Amino acid sequence: MRNRRYYLEQMGEASATSSDEHRVVEAWHVAALDLHLNVRAPFALPDADGTPIRFIALIEHFGSRLGTVVCAFTEWQSVRRLAEGHGYFASGINLTQYRVYDRGLFVETLRDWSWRGVGPAPDWY
């Protein structure tokens, strides 16, 4: 089974380090607590062969009915269609900007993706 590093190397996108991604995953977990989000991080979707393709996170209720899958901006072009095929919105982010939780930045990002959940949006939205 192919792993994330193999996938990134095949795509020529090995610039994102696992350390950067780990810090972004942690930042989304902090955002989940502060903003009362449903976040699954890391997250994976199967490709056409059933091989899991990892994403940094799934942020439910934003971007599409199922949510937004987050990846590094260098990966976005290669995984966007996979995500959309599964019913998710895909967003490529700058890992450097999202390594540390910044409430203002994360709220701005979530507002940009738009609330798609059932019921009212969170109070901060």
C-alpha positions as CSV (number, residue, x, y, z in Angstrom):
1,M,0.0,0.0,0.0
2,R,1.3,3.4,-0.9
3,N,1.7,5.9,1.9
4,R,1.6,9.7,2.0
5,R,5.3,10.2,1.5
6,Y,5.2,7.9,-1.6
7,Y,2.2,9.9,-2.9
8,L,3.9,13.2,-2.3
9,E,7.1,12.0,-3.9
10,Q,5.2,10.7,-7.0
11,M,3.5,14.1,-7.3
12,G,6.8,16.0,-6.8
13,E,5.3,17.7,-3.8
14,A,7.6,16.4,-1.0
15,S,8.1,19.9,0.4
16,A,5.5,19.5,3.2
17,T,7.2,17.9,6.2
18,S,5.4,15.6,8.5
19,S,6.4,18.0,11.3
20,D,4.6,20.9,9.6
21,E,1.5,18.7,9.0
22,H,1.5,17.5,12.6
23,R,1.5,21.1,13.9
24,V,-1.3,22.0,11.5
25,V,-3.3,18.9,12.7
26,E,-2.8,20.1,16.3
27,A,-3.9,23.6,15.4
28,W,-7.1,22.3,13.9
29,H,-7.7,20.3,17.1
30,V,-7.3,23.5,19.1
31,A,-9.7,25.3,16.7
32,A,-12.2,22.5,17.2
33,L,-12.2,23.1,21.0
34,D,-12.3,26.9,20.8
35,L,-14.9,27.2,18.0
36,H,-16.9,24.1,18.7
37,L,-16.1,22.4,15.4
38,N,-16.3,18.8,14.3
39,V,-12.8,18.1,13.1
40,R,-11.2,14.8,12.1
41,A,-7.5,15.2,11.7
42,P,-5.8,13.5,10.0
43,F,-8.4,12.2,7.5
44,A,-8.2,9.9,4.5
45,L,-10.2,9.2,1.4
46,P,-9.8,6.2,-0.9
47,D,-8.6,6.8,-4.5
48,A,-9.9,4.8,-7.5
49,D,-7.8,1.8,-6.5
50,G,-8.9,2.0,-2.8
51,T,-5.6,3.4,-1.6
52,P,-6.2,5.8,1.2
53,I,-5.0,9.4,0.4
54,R,-4.4,11.3,3.5
55,F,-5.5,14.8,4.2
56,I,-4.5,17.1,7.0
57,A,-8.1,17.4,8.3
58,L,-11.8,17.2,7.6
59,I,-13.7,20.2,8.9
60,E,-17.4,19.1,8.9
61,H,-20.2,21.5,8.0
62,F,-18.1,24.0,6.1
63,G,-17.5,24.3,2.4
64,S,-19.9,21.5,1.4
65,R,-22.6,19.4,3.1
66,L,-20.0,16.8,4.1
67,G,-17.3,19.4,4.9
68,T,-13.9,20.6,3.7
69,V,-10.9,18.4,3.4
70,V,-7.7,20.3,4.1
71,C,-4.3,19.7,2.4
72,A,-1.2,21.7,1.7
73,F,-1.6,24.2,-1.2
74,T,1.1,22.3,-3.1
75,E,-1.2,19.2,-3.1
76,W,-4.5,20.8,-3.9
77,Q,-4.4,20.5,-7.6
78,S,-3.7,16.8,-7.4
79,V,-6.4,15.9,-4.8
80,R,-9.2,18.3,-5.5
81,R,-11.1,16.0,-7.9
82,L,-10.7,13.1,-5.6
83,A,-12.3,15.1,-2.7
84,E,-15.0,16.5,-4.9
85,G,-15.8,13.0,-6.2
86,H,-16.5,12.0,-2.6
87,G,-18.7,15.1,-2.0
88,Y,-16.2,17.2,-0.1
89,F,-14.9,20.7,-0.7
90,A,-11.0,20.7,-0.9
91,S,-8.9,23.5,0.4
92,G,-5.2,23.9,0.0
93,I,-3.6,25.9,2.7
94,N,-0.2,27.4,3.5
95,L,1.2,25.1,6.2
96,T,3.4,27.8,7.6
97,Q,0.4,30.1,8.3
98,Y,-1.7,27.4,10.0
99,R,0.9,25.7,12.2
100,V,-0.2,27.7,15.2
101,Y,-3.9,28.3,16.0
102,D,-4.8,32.0,15.3
103,R,-8.5,32.4,16.0
104,G,-8.9,35.3,13.6
105,L,-7.2,33.4,10.7
106,F,-9.2,30.3,11.3
107,V,-12.5,32.1,11.6
108,E,-11.8,34.0,8.4
109,T,-11.0,30.7,6.7
110,L,-14.2,29.1,7.9
111,R,-16.3,32.1,6.8
112,D,-14.6,31.9,3.4
113,W,-15.6,28.2,3.1
114,S,-19.2,29.1,4.2
115,W,-21.4,27.2,6.7
116,R,-23.2,24.3,5.1
117,G,-24.4,22.5,8.2
118,V,-27.9,21.7,9.2
119,G,-29.3,24.3,11.5
120,P,-27.9,27.6,12.6
121,A,-24.2,28.5,12.1
122,P,-22.1,28.8,15.2
123,D,-22.4,32.0,17.2
124,W,-19.0,33.3,16.1
125,Y,-19.9,32.9,12.4
